[in-house]
Amino acid sequence: MGEPLKTFVGGTEVDVPNSIPDIRAALPDERREEFERAINEAGLHEIQAVMRHWMLEAVPDPEAERILDRLAQDEAERRNVS
């Protein structure tokens, strides 16, 4: 295994889990079953995208979550206006 992946959360450098066992360990208990199901159902062409999704979910970023929530609200408002 190479060097661990890193990112910044709130100005602090943190490790990003990049293996199935590391991602599983970093997730809250209530998300592990869904993670297992997603990994086990992923095909050859989907596994990288599934891994990336869960890698990022395992490293919560409150600012990114606020941005995604705002974008989801904006999209919902646009759909209601149309």
Backbone as CSV, one residue per row, in Angstrom:
resi,resn,N_x,N_y,N_z,CA_x,CA_y,CA_z,C_x,C_y,C_z
1,MET,0.835,-1.179,0.000,0.000,0.000,0.000,0.878,1.240,0.000
2,GLY,0.482,2.253,-0.779,1.248,3.480,-0.846,0.946,4.393,0.323
3,GLU,1.353,5.637,0.158,1.087,6.618,1.213,-0.409,6.850,1.333
4,PRO,-0.893,7.117,2.555,-2.326,7.366,2.718,-2.745,8.643,2.003
5,LEU,-3.978,8.639,1.524,-4.533,9.846,0.920,-4.841,10.832,2.031
6,LYS,-4.733,12.115,1.720,-4.995,13.153,2.714,-5.878,14.223,2.106
7,THR,-6.624,14.903,2.963,-7.414,16.050,2.563,-7.436,17.023,3.732
8,PHE,-8.031,18.169,3.527,-8.156,19.148,4.595,-9.619,19.293,4.966
9,VAL,-9.898,19.247,6.246,-11.239,19.458,6.772,-11.122,20.535,7.838
10,GLY,-11.778,21.665,7.579,-11.712,22.757,8.537,-10.291,23.246,8.766
11,GLY,-9.459,23.190,7.728,-8.085,23.661,7.840,-7.127,22.653,8.459
12,THR,-7.618,21.477,8.824,-6.779,20.447,9.426,-6.590,19.309,8.432
13,GLU,-5.356,18.866,8.255,-5.082,17.745,7.367,-5.525,16.440,8.024
14,VAL,-6.286,15.646,7.280,-6.768,14.361,7.798,-6.508,13.265,6.772
15,ASP,-6.334,12.040,7.267,-6.181,10.883,6.388,-7.535,10.497,5.823
16,VAL,-7.529,10.076,4.569,-8.740,9.582,3.915,-8.598,8.065,3.797
17,PRO,-9.523,7.314,4.370,-9.420,5.861,4.258,-9.549,5.443,2.796
18,ASN,-8.662,4.542,2.355,-8.680,4.176,0.934,-8.651,2.666,0.699
19,SER,-9.132,1.918,1.672,-9.329,0.477,1.473,-10.691,0.126,2.071
20,ILE,-11.234,-0.985,1.658,-12.555,-1.379,2.161,-12.547,-1.498,3.686
21,PRO,-11.566,-2.185,4.287,-11.572,-2.264,5.763,-11.424,-0.895,6.437
22,ASP,-10.593,-0.015,5.875,-10.398,1.309,6.484,-11.649,2.173,6.366
23,ILE,-12.318,2.108,5.215,-13.553,2.876,5.040,-14.608,2.354,6.013
24,ARG,-14.756,1.037,6.085,-15.733,0.429,6.995,-15.482,0.896,8.425
25,ALA,-14.236,0.886,8.852,-13.891,1.284,10.222,-14.174,2.763,10.480
26,ALA,-14.036,3.598,9.458,-14.224,5.044,9.634,-15.691,5.461,9.624
27,LEU,-16.553,4.613,9.105,-17.977,4.954,9.017,-18.674,4.754,10.357
28,PRO,-19.712,5.556,10.610,-20.523,5.294,11.803,-21.216,3.938,11.662
29,ASP,-21.470,3.293,12.779,-22.081,1.954,12.771,-23.321,1.880,11.888
30,GLU,-24.160,2.919,11.940,-25.429,2.870,11.213,-25.262,2.957,9.695
31,ARG,-24.083,3.290,9.193,-23.844,3.383,7.745,-23.106,2.168,7.191
32,ARG,-22.582,1.328,8.038,-21.744,0.208,7.566,-22.511,-0.810,6.743
33,GLU,-23.735,-1.103,7.121,-24.516,-2.086,6.366,-24.768,-1.591,4.940
34,GLU,-25.105,-0.315,4.807,-25.329,0.244,3.465,-24.040,0.232,2.653
35,PHE,-22.908,0.535,3.310,-21.607,0.481,2.649,-21.327,-0.929,2.138
36,GLU,-21.529,-1.919,2.998,-21.293,-3.316,2.604,-22.149,-3.695,1.401
37,ARG,-23.404,-3.295,1.430,-24.311,-3.617,0.327,-23.821,-2.947,-0.969
38,ALA,-23.439,-1.665,-0.889,-22.983,-0.937,-2.082,-21.717,-1.563,-2.660
39,ILE,-20.775,-1.904,-1.801,-19.520,-2.515,-2.262,-19.795,-3.875,-2.888
40,ASN,-20.626,-4.665,-2.236,-20.899,-6.022,-2.733,-21.705,-6.033,-4.028
41,GLU,-22.493,-4.987,-4.279,-23.303,-4.926,-5.491,-22.583,-4.238,-6.652
42,ALA,-21.471,-3.554,-6.364,-20.763,-2.807,-7.403,-20.096,-3.754,-8.397
43,GLY,-20.279,-3.445,-9.673,-19.624,-4.209,-10.721,-18.247,-3.627,-11.013
44,LEU,-17.569,-4.258,-11.920,-16.218,-3.864,-12.293,-16.125,-2.389,-12.675
45,HIS,-17.077,-1.908,-13.437,-17.020,-0.536,-13.930,-17.532,0.482,-12.917
46,GLU,-18.120,0.026,-11.831,-18.690,0.936,-10.838,-17.878,1.015,-9.556
47,ILE,-17.011,0.055,-9.308,-16.362,-0.056,-8.003,-15.564,1.191,-7.629
48,GLN,-14.874,1.813,-8.581,-14.093,3.006,-8.239,-14.993,4.151,-7.788
49,ALA,-16.100,4.362,-8.477,-17.017,5.432,-8.095,-17.634,5.147,-6.731
50,VAL,-17.982,3.897,-6.484,-18.557,3.521,-5.193,-17.526,3.747,-4.087
51,MET,-16.292,3.346,-4.313,-15.219,3.556,-3.322,-15.020,5.042,-3.056
52,ARG,-14.960,5.849,-4.114,-14.759,7.302,-3.926,-15.880,7.905,-3.090
53,HIS,-17.112,7.529,-3.407,-18.264,8.040,-2.648,-18.101,7.748,-1.160
54,TRP,-17.807,6.500,-0.831,-17.726,6.107,0.571,-16.458,6.621,1.241
55,MET,-15.369,6.772,0.489,-14.154,7.378,1.061,-14.473,8.780,1.571
56,LEU,-15.174,9.550,0.751,-15.501,10.919,1.134,-16.529,10.951,2.260
57,GLU,-17.450,10.016,2.257,-18.425,9.977,3.347,-17.759,9.619,4.671
58,ALA,-16.699,8.833,4.618,-15.993,8.426,5.837,-15.215,9.573,6.472
59,VAL,-15.001,10.651,5.708,-14.301,11.828,6.220,-15.275,12.995,6.158
60,PRO,-16.122,13.153,7.162,-17.135,14.197,7.104,-16.513,15.591,7.078
61,ASP,-17.062,16.430,6.218,-16.637,17.826,6.097,-17.879,18.695,6.281
62,PRO,-18.042,19.305,7.445,-19.257,20.085,7.705,-19.518,21.164,6.658
63,GLU,-18.473,21.814,6.158,-18.657,22.876,5.157,-19.189,22.282,3.854
64,ALA,-18.625,21.153,3.433,-19.089,20.508,2.202,-20.538,20.051,2.362
65,GLU,-20.884,19.545,3.544,-22.253,19.109,3.779,-23.216,20.282,3.704
66,ARG,-22.822,21.438,4.234,-23.685,22.629,4.153,-23.878,23.052,2.702
67,ILE,-22.814,23.000,1.916,-22.904,23.379,0.501,-23.836,22.416,-0.238
68,LEU,-23.670,21.112,-0.008,-24.519,20.129,-0.678,-25.981,20.295,-0.262
69,ASP,-26.227,20.578,1.019,-27.601,20.812,1.478,-28.199,22.028,0.780
70,ARG,-27.413,23.104,0.664,-27.903,24.320,0.003,-28.197,24.050,-1.471
71,LEU,-27.319,23.311,-2.138,-27.550,22.983,-3.548,-28.812,22.132,-3.705
72,ALA,-29.029,21.191,-2.793,-30.231,20.355,-2.855,-31.480,21.210,-2.642
73,GLN,-31.421,22.166,-1.722,-32.553,23.061,-1.485,-32.816,23.926,-2.711
74,ASP,-31.750,24.464,-3.305,-31.893,25.291,-4.506,-32.546,24.488,-5.634
75,GLU,-32.102,23.247,-5.812,-32.659,22.387,-6.862,-34.140,22.103,-6.588
76,ALA,-34.476,21.827,-5.330,-35.882,21.566,-4.968,-36.745,22.795,-5.252
77,GLU,-36.231,23.973,-4.945,-36.977,25.199,-5.203,-37.179,25.408,-6.699
78,ARG,-36.134,25.147,-7.492,-36.252,25.290,-8.951,-37.307,24.341,-9.494
79,ARG,-37.359,23.123,-8.986,-38.342,22.143,-9.473,-39.752,22.554,-9.100
80,ASN,-39.936,23.195,-7.961,-41.257,23.628,-7.543,-41.728,24.844,-8.339
81,VAL,-40.799,25.659,-8.825,-41.148,26.862,-9.588,-41.546,26.487,-10.999
82,SER,-40.882,25.491,-11.577,-41.113,25.117,-12.983,-42.477,24.561,-13.220
